[in-house]
Structure formats: structure tokens, C-alpha cells
Amino acid sequence: MGGRKDLIGLYSSENERAKFWLSVLTDLKQHSGEDLLIACIDGLKGFPEAIETIFPKIKIQLCIVHQIRTSMRYVTEKDKKVVMEDLKPIYKTVNEEMGYEVFRRKMG
């Protein structure tokens, strides 16, 4: 909350399965003794549940890069550049309401 950052641990694994992350989160909780407030994660299955098991008060959000990548899977290759230009102002808004308003204006 005060803007200070601490390195609590360094972890390595051959894969990023939820079980691995559960052990990392457990270790983080033991070393920090504090709750995490926000987790910005990718779409790894089981990861949100693992986080909530250790940090029940946490707010989880999907990383913006992963949101964009997921959205772009449904766009044909020839349209990707135009769609990305339309998405940028929406993803740069500070809240859902503003994002929706930008979307509505673009859809005209």
C-alpha cells in the first residue's frame, strides 16, 4: 500500500500447473504473513481457486495482455490490425463503465 516492493521468494518449475502455484502461494503466505489484495493472472486453469484457497480476501483479475490475446483468437488474420486499434482505447479505460462507453461510441 505504501509503494514498497519486497522480494519474498524465487521459484522455478518445469511446468506451471495449479499444484505448483498452490505450493508457491502457501510459501508466500508463510513468509509474508500478510494477505494479498490483488492478483493479476493469466488464464491457467485452477489458478484462481488456488489463490483464493490461500488468500480468501483477494480480488483476481485477468492480465490485460492475456485478455487481448484471448479476444484476438476470434479475429481473422486480415482484420487483426484494425481490431487491435479499436480495442486499445477500450482496454486503456480505468473502469468497466468507461470501457463500455468507448465501445458504444466505436460501434456508433
MODELLER restraints for C-alpha pairs under 7 A, 6 or more apart:
rsr = mdl.restraints
at = mdl.atoms
rsr.add(forms.Gaussian(group=physical.xy_distance, feature=features.Distance(at['CA:8:A'], at['CA:28:A']), mean=6.72, stdev=0.5))
rsr.add(forms.Gaussian(group=physical.xy_distance, feature=features.Distance(at['CA:8:A'], at['CA:31:A']), mean=6.96, stdev=0.5))
rsr.add(forms.Gaussian(group=physical.xy_distance, feature=features.Distance(at['CA:18:A'], at['CA:46:A']), mean=5.44, stdev=0.5))
rsr.add(forms.Gaussian(group=physical.xy_distance, feature=features.Distance(at['CA:18:A'], at['CA:47:A']), mean=5.18, stdev=0.5))
rsr.add(forms.Gaussian(group=physical.xy_distance, feature=features.Distance(at['CA:18:A'], at['CA:50:A']), mean=6.64, stdev=0.5))
rsr.add(forms.Gaussian(group=physical.xy_distance, feature=features.Distance(at['CA:22:A'], at['CA:50:A']), mean=5.32, stdev=0.5))
rsr.add(forms.Gaussian(group=physical.xy_distance, feature=features.Distance(at['CA:22:A'], at['CA:51:A']), mean=6.99, stdev=0.5))
rsr.add(forms.Gaussian(group=physical.xy_distance, feature=features.Distance(at['CA:25:A'], at['CA:51:A']), mean=6.80, stdev=0.5))
rsr.add(forms.Gaussian(group=physical.xy_distance, feature=features.Distance(at['CA:25:A'], at['CA:54:A']), mean=6.63, stdev=0.5))
rsr.add(forms.Gaussian(group=physical.xy_distance, feature=features.Distance(at['CA:26:A'], at['CA:54:A']), mean=6.32, stdev=0.5))
rsr.add(forms.Gaussian(group=physical.xy_distance, feature=features.Distance(at['CA:35:A'], at['CA:55:A']), mean=5.92, stdev=0.5))
rsr.add(forms.Gaussian(group=physical.xy_distance, feature=features.Distance(at['CA:36:A'], at['CA:55:A']), mean=6.41, stdev=0.5))
rsr.add(forms.Gaussian(group=physical.xy_distance, feature=features.Distance(at['CA:36:A'], at['CA:58:A']), mean=5.95, stdev=0.5))
rsr.add(forms.Gaussian(group=physical.xy_distance, feature=features.Distance(at['CA:37:A'], at['CA:58:A']), mean=4.83, stdev=0.5))
rsr.add(forms.Gaussian(group=physical.xy_distance, feature=features.Distance(at['CA:37:A'], at['CA:59:A']), mean=6.16, stdev=0.5))
rsr.add(forms.Gaussian(group=physical.xy_distance, feature=features.Distance(at['CA:38:A'], at['CA:58:A']), mean=5.50, stdev=0.5))
rsr.add(forms.Gaussian(group=physical.xy_distance, feature=features.Distance(at['CA:38:A'], at['CA:59:A']), mean=4.80, stdev=0.5))
rsr.add(forms.Gaussian(group=physical.xy_distance, feature=features.Distance(at['CA:38:A'], at['CA:60:A']), mean=5.83, stdev=0.5))
rsr.add(forms.Gaussian(group=physical.xy_distance, feature=features.Distance(at['CA:39:A'], at['CA:59:A']), mean=6.36, stdev=0.5))
rsr.add(forms.Gaussian(group=physical.xy_distance, feature=features.Distance(at['CA:39:A'], at['CA:60:A']), mean=4.89, stdev=0.5))
rsr.add(forms.Gaussian(group=physical.xy_distance, feature=features.Distance(at['CA:39:A'], at['CA:61:A']), mean=6.32, stdev=0.5))
rsr.add(forms.Gaussian(group=physical.xy_distance, feature=features.Distance(at['CA:40:A'], at['CA:60:A']), mean=6.09, stdev=0.5))
rsr.add(forms.Gaussian(group=physical.xy_distance, feature=features.Distance(at['CA:40:A'], at['CA:61:A']), mean=5.03, stdev=0.5))
rsr.add(forms.Gaussian(group=physical.xy_distance, feature=features.Distance(at['CA:40:A'], at['CA:62:A']), mean=5.57, stdev=0.5))
rsr.add(forms.Gaussian(group=physical.xy_distance, feature=features.Distance(at['CA:40:A'], at['CA:63:A']), mean=5.25, stdev=0.5))
rsr.add(forms.Gaussian(group=physical.xy_distance, feature=features.Distance(at['CA:41:A'], at['CA:61:A']), mean=6.42, stdev=0.5))
rsr.add(forms.Gaussian(group=physical.xy_distance, feature=features.Distance(at['CA:41:A'], at['CA:62:A']), mean=5.13, stdev=0.5))
rsr.add(forms.Gaussian(group=physical.xy_distance, feature=features.Distance(at['CA:41:A'], at['CA:63:A']), mean=5.31, stdev=0.5))
rsr.add(forms.Gaussian(group=physical.xy_distance, feature=features.Distance(at['CA:42:A'], at['CA:62:A']), mean=5.76, stdev=0.5))
rsr.add(forms.Gaussian(group=physical.xy_distance, feature=features.Distance(at['CA:42:A'], at['CA:63:A']), mean=5.71, stdev=0.5))
rsr.add(forms.Gaussian(group=physical.xy_distance, feature=features.Distance(at['CA:42:A'], at['CA:66:A']), mean=5.98, stdev=0.5))
rsr.add(forms.Gaussian(group=physical.xy_distance, feature=features.Distance(at['CA:43:A'], at['CA:62:A']), mean=6.97, stdev=0.5))
rsr.add(forms.Gaussian(group=physical.xy_distance, feature=features.Distance(at['CA:52:A'], at['CA:58:A']), mean=6.61, stdev=0.5))
rsr.add(forms.Gaussian(group=physical.xy_distance, feature=features.Distance(at['CA:72:A'], at['CA:80:A']), mean=6.97, stdev=0.5))
rsr.add(forms.Gaussian(group=physical.xy_distance, feature=features.Distance(at['CA:90:A'], at['CA:99:A']), mean=4.76, stdev=0.5))
rsr.add(forms.Gaussian(group=physical.xy_distance, feature=features.Distance(at['CA:90:A'], at['CA:102:A']), mean=5.86, stdev=0.5))
rsr.add(forms.Gaussian(group=physical.xy_distance, feature=features.Distance(at['CA:90:A'], at['CA:103:A']), mean=6.35, stdev=0.5))
rsr.add(forms.Gaussian(group=physical.xy_distance, feature=features.Distance(at['CA:91:A'], at['CA:99:A']), mean=6.78, stdev=0.5))
rsr.add(forms.Gaussian(group=physical.xy_distance, feature=features.Distance(at['CA:93:A'], at['CA:99:A']), mean=5.42, stdev=0.5))
